[in-house]
Amino acid sequence: MSGSARVTPRQEVRFCRSVDDVTIAYAVHGSGPPLVIDACWLSHLQYDWESPVWRHYLTELGKVATVYRFDERGHGLSDRDVHDHSLEVRVADLEAVVRHAGLERFSVLAMSQGGPVTVEYAVRHPEQIARLVFYGSHPGPHALSLPEDEDLDEAFTQLIKVGWERPTPEFRRVFTYLMIPGATEEQMGWLDELQRRAVTADVAISARRQRGEADVSDLLGSVAAPTLVIHSLRDRMNNFAYARFLASHIPGARLVGLESDNHILLEDEPAWPAFLREVTEFLAEDAPATDGDELRDVLSAREIEVLSLAARGHDNAEIAAELTLSVRTVERHLQNIYDKLDLHGKAARTGAVTRLLADR
């Protein structure tokens, strides 16, 4: 293995059968309270780990939750030659994954096209849902009459027919640019290739058409779980208006707008740590209770003080002033905390704060 090679975290891939005998592939990784990711339009359980677009989601969410994610029927490692993508069978797919995994109560992260399925499931099975997060999502692609969406719909179908399976990515790049306009060429190239690997053109067209018929707007008022709606303000794939609609119709929902143009947040943009902080702190409210001594067995009293102030939203300068320390000393304490908790990268601070909140 070369020095630049990445090690894929351990995940377990499993298979279950849906109501119509279609095989659905799902994977489990991470540790913590169970979090089911309701499948977005394009996924591949194995290929996603290689991705400079998706890898940071999988890695960081796996540090705060046991993540269950699945390939939508017709996509990835699930049965591919499938043409029934109605809302009813997609809900049945989610039910099959939950049942096979033995989950009794869990949170759901509904990404993009997963919104209608998640709403329908949450209303049918309220006793199972601990918390809901809608990210870049909607209650149905035509729940709002947005002229630009209607104008583009037929054009997208023609693009898929003509260029989806071509070896060169010119046609697929249209979708890539809408999802990650702020990406590097490497990141765009990866998403170009994911489209071709994840699903055939015929299935992509069939799934897109049937997803367009789903609309659960009338069910939003019956969603009972605590809900976070988080969405890029300038999302070009799903307009921010959908987020406002979700948050204003789900009782008690909280809306967070992210300063980004990207439908899929990239690891190096400022909106990514904001997203991770919001989601991890929201999920931490249902983290298992402990005796409060776990972190104190690992961290010093001063490190607990520093981390407690960070959890209250203080930056390093504010922590230094509060504790009469230098900023460099605060930075050293924080690095010691990250090392002791085996946290790395841009999300280390959020991960440490989440651990502290879970221990209280």
BAKOL-662987 format. One line per 5 residues: for each residue x, y, z of C-alpha. Coordinates in Angstrom, 1 decimal. Each point is the difference from the previous one (the first is absolute). Layout:
X Y Z  ...
This chain:
0.0 0.0 0.0  1.4 3.4 -1.0  0.4 2.8 2.5  -2.9 1.9 -1.6  -2.4 -2.9 0.0
-3.1 0.4 2.1  -1.2 -2.7 2.4  -3.8 -0.7 -0.2  -1.5 -0.2 3.4  -1.6 -3.4 0.7
-3.6 -0.4 -1.1  -2.2 -3.0 -0.1  -2.1 -0.4 -3.2  -3.2 -1.9 0.4  -2.9 -0.9 -2.3
-3.7 -0.3 0.7  -3.2 -0.4 -2.2  -2.7 2.5 -0.4  -3.7 -0.7 -0.3  0.2 -0.8 -3.8
3.1 -2.2 0.5  2.5 2.7 -1.2  3.3 -0.4 1.8  1.1 3.2 1.8  3.7 0.4 1.0
0.8 1.9 3.2  3.1 0.7 2.0  0.8 0.6 3.7  3.0 1.9 1.4  0.9 2.3 2.9
-1.1 0.0 3.7  -2.6 1.8 2.0  -3.8 0.5 -0.2  -1.5 -1.6 -3.2  -0.3 2.4 -3.0
-1.7 -1.2 -3.2  0.9 2.0 -3.1  -2.9 -0.1 -2.4  1.5 -0.5 -3.4  0.6 2.9 -2.3
-0.2 -0.2 -3.8  3.5 -1.3 -0.6  1.9 -2.4 2.2  2.3 -2.9 0.0  0.8 -1.5 3.4
3.6 -1.0 -1.0  0.9 2.7 -2.5  -1.2 2.8 2.4  2.9 -0.7 2.3  2.5 0.9 -2.7
-1.7 3.3 -0.6  1.4 3.5 0.6  -3.6 1.1 0.0  -1.6 -2.5 2.4  2.8 -1.5 2.1
0.0 2.8 2.6  -3.7 -0.5 0.7  0.5 -3.7 0.6  3.1 0.4 2.1  -1.3 2.8 2.3
-3.5 -1.3 0.5  1.4 -3.4 0.9  1.8 1.7 2.9  -3.3 1.1 1.7  -2.5 -2.7 -1.2
-0.3 -3.5 -1.2  -0.9 0.7 -3.6  -2.3 -2.1 -2.0  -0.2 1.0 -3.7  -1.3 -1.9 -3.0
0.1 0.1 -3.8  -3.4 0.9 -1.5  -1.6 -2.7 -2.1  1.5 0.0 -3.4  3.2 1.6 1.3
3.4 -1.0 1.3  0.1 -3.5 1.5  -3.8 -0.4 0.2  -1.8 -1.8 -2.8  0.6 2.1 -3.2
-2.6 -0.9 -2.6  -2.9 1.3 2.0  -2.7 2.4 -1.4  -2.5 0.4 2.8  1.1 3.0 2.0
-3.3 1.1 1.4  -0.2 1.6 3.4  -1.7 -3.1 1.4  2.8 -2.4 -0.9  2.7 2.5 1.0
-1.6 0.2 3.5  -0.1 -3.8 0.0  3.7 -0.1 -0.8  0.8 2.2 3.1  -2.3 -2.2 2.1
1.9 -3.1 -1.2  3.4 1.5 0.9  -1.2 1.1 3.5  -1.6 -3.4 0.6  3.1 -2.0 -1.2
2.3 2.2 2.1  -2.1 -0.6 3.1  -0.4 3.7 0.7  -2.7 1.0 2.5  0.5 3.8 0.4
2.4 2.1 -2.1  0.5 3.4 -1.6  -0.2 0.6 -3.8  2.1 2.2 -2.2  -2.1 0.6 -3.1
2.2 1.1 -2.8  -1.4 1.7 -3.1  -2.4 -2.5 -1.7  -0.4 -1.9 3.3  -2.4 2.7 1.4
-3.4 -1.4 -1.1  0.9 -3.6 1.1  1.2 1.2 3.4  -3.2 2.1 0.6  -2.2 -2.9 -1.0
2.0 -2.4 2.2  0.0 2.4 3.0  -3.8 0.4 -0.2  -0.6 -3.8 -0.3  2.5 -0.9 2.8
0.3 2.9 2.4  1.0 -2.2 2.9  3.2 -0.9 -1.8  1.3 3.5 -0.9  2.1 1.7 2.6
1.1 3.0 -2.2  -0.3 1.2 -3.6  2.6 2.0 -2.0  -0.9 1.1 -3.5  3.0 1.1 -2.0
-0.4 1.6 -3.5  -3.3 -1.8 -0.1  -3.7 0.6 -0.9  -3.5 -1.5 0.6  -0.2 -0.8 -3.8
1.7 1.7 -3.0  -3.2 1.6 -1.1  -1.4 1.0 3.5  0.8 3.6 -1.0  -0.7 1.5 -3.4
3.5 1.2 -0.9  0.1 1.0 -3.7  3.7 -0.7 -0.4  -0.5 -3.6 1.2  -2.8 -0.6 -2.4
2.0 1.4 -2.9  3.1 -2.2 0.8  -1.9 -3.2 0.6  -0.4 -1.2 -3.6  3.5 1.3 -0.9
1.5 -2.2 2.7  -1.8 -3.1 -1.3  1.4 0.6 -3.5  3.5 0.5 1.4  -0.2 -3.4 1.8
-1.3 -1.7 -3.1  2.8 1.4 -2.2  3.0 0.1 2.2  -0.3 -1.9 3.3  1.9 -3.1 -1.1
2.6 1.6 -2.3  3.6 -0.6 1.0  0.6 3.8 0.0  -1.8 2.1 2.6  -1.2 3.1 -2.0
-3.7 -0.7 0.5  0.3 -1.3 3.6  2.0 3.1 0.9  -3.2 2.1 -0.2  -1.3 -1.9 3.1
3.4 0.1 1.6  0.2 3.8 -0.4  -3.5 0.5 1.5  0.9 -2.2 3.1  3.6 1.4 0.7
0.6 3.2 -2.0  2.8 0.9 2.5  1.9 -3.3 -0.5  3.5 -0.6 -1.4  0.5 -1.9 -3.3
0.9 -3.1 2.0  -3.2 0.2 2.1  -2.1 0.6 -3.1  1.6 -2.9 -1.8  -0.8 -2.3 2.8
-3.7 0.9 0.0  -0.1 -0.3 -3.8  1.2 -3.6 0.3  -2.3 -0.8 3.0  -3.0 0.8 -2.2
1.1 -2.6 -2.6  0.9 -2.6 2.6  -3.0 0.4 2.3  -2.9 -0.5 -2.5  -0.8 -0.6 -3.6
-1.6 2.6 -2.2  -3.3 -1.9 -0.3  -0.3 -0.4 3.8  1.1 3.6 0.6  -2.8 1.2 -2.3
-2.6 -2.3 1.5  0.9 0.8 3.6  0.1 3.7 -0.7  -3.5 0.0 -1.6  -1.6 -2.0 2.9
1.7 2.1 2.7  -1.5 3.0 -1.7  -3.5 -1.4 0.8  0.7 -0.1 3.8  -1.3 2.8 2.2
-0.5 -0.4 3.7  -0.8 3.7 0.8  -3.3 -0.9 1.6  1.8 -2.3 2.5  2.5 2.6 1.3
-2.3 1.2 2.8  -0.2 -3.6 1.4  3.8 -0.3 0.4  0.5 -0.3 3.8  3.8 -0.5 0.4
2.4 2.9 0.8  1.1 1.3 -3.4  3.0 1.9 -1.4  -0.2 1.3 -3.6  3.4 1.0 -1.4
0.6 1.2 -3.5  2.4 2.0 -2.1  -1.3 3.5 -0.6  0.9 0.0 -3.7  -0.6 -3.7 -0.7
-0.4 -0.4 -3.8  -1.4 -3.5 0.1  -2.7 0.5 2.6  -1.0 3.6 0.6  0.2 1.3 3.5
-3.7 0.7 -0.2  -0.6 -3.7 0.6  1.8 0.2 3.3  -2.2 2.9 1.1  -3.0 -2.0 -1.0
1.1 -3.0 2.1  0.9 2.0 3.0  -3.2 2.1 0.0  -2.3 -3.0 -0.3  1.7 -2.5 2.4
-1.0 0.9 3.6  2.9 1.4 2.0  2.6 -0.5 -2.8  3.1 2.2 0.0  1.4 1.3 -3.3
3.8 0.6 -0.5  1.2 1.7 -3.2  3.6 -0.7 -1.1  2.1 2.5 -1.8  0.7 -2.2 -3.1
-0.8 -0.4 -3.6  0.5 -3.8 0.2  -2.7 -2.6 0.3  2.6 -2.4 1.4  2.2 1.9 2.4
3.7 -0.4 -0.6  2.5 -0.6 2.7  2.1 3.1 -0.5  -2.8 2.6 0.0  -1.1 1.9 3.2
-3.5 -1.4 -0.2  1.2 -3.6 0.6  1.0 0.4 3.7  -3.1 2.1 0.6  -2.1 -2.9 -1.4
1.8 -2.5 2.1  -0.3 2.0 3.2  -3.7 0.5 -0.5  -0.7 -3.7 -0.7  2.2 -1.5 2.6
-1.3 2.3 2.8  -3.5 -0.7 -1.1  0.5 -3.8 0.1  2.0 0.3 3.3  -3.2 0.9 1.8
-1.0 -3.7 -0.3  3.4 -1.4 0.7  0.1 -2.7 2.7  0.2 1.3 3.6  3.2 -0.7 1.8
1.1 0.5 3.6  1.9 3.1 -1.0  3.4 -1.4 0.9  1.1 -1.4 -3.4  1.7 3.1 -1.3
1.3 0.9 3.4  1.9 -3.3 0.0  1.7 1.1 -3.2  0.3 3.7 0.2  1.6 2.3 2.6
-2.1 2.5 2.0  1.4 2.9 -2.0  -0.8 -1.8 -3.3  -3.6 -0.5 1.1  -0.1 3.7 0.8
1.3 0.9 -3.5  -2.4 -2.4 -1.7  -3.0 1.2 2.1  0.6 3.5 -1.2  0.4 -1.2 -3.6
-3.4 -1.7 0.4  -1.5 3.3 0.9  1.1 1.5 -3.3  3.1 1.8 1.2  2.9 0.4 -2.4
3.6 -0.5 1.1  0.6 3.6 0.8  -3.1 0.1 2.2  1.0 -3.2 1.8  3.4 1.4 0.6
-1.4 3.2 1.5  -2.5 -1.9 2.2  2.7 -2.3 1.4  2.8 2.5 0.0  2.1 -2.0 -2.4
1.8 0.8 -3.2  -1.6 -0.9 -3.3  2.9 -2.4 -0.7  -0.6 -1.8 3.3  -3.7 -0.4 -0.9
1.0 -1.4 -3.4  2.3 -2.5 1.7  -2.7 -1.1 2.4  -2.4 -0.5 -2.9  2.6 -2.0 -2.0
0.6 -2.2 3.1  -3.8 -0.6 0.2  -0.2 -1.0 -3.7  2.9 -2.4 0.4  -1.4 -1.6 3.1
-3.4 -0.4 -1.7  1.5 -1.2 -3.3  -1.6 2.9 -1.9  1.6 1.5 -3.1  -0.6 2.5 -2.7
-2.3 3.0 -0.2  -2.8 -1.6 1.8  2.1 -1.0 3.1  -1.4 2.9 2.1  -3.6 -0.9 -0.8
0.7 -3.6 0.8  1.5 0.8 3.4  -2.8 2.4 0.9  -2.5 -2.8 -1.0  1.7 -2.4 2.3
-0.1 2.4 2.9  -3.8 0.7 -0.6  -0.6 -3.8 -0.2  1.7 -0.5 3.4  -2.2 2.5 1.8
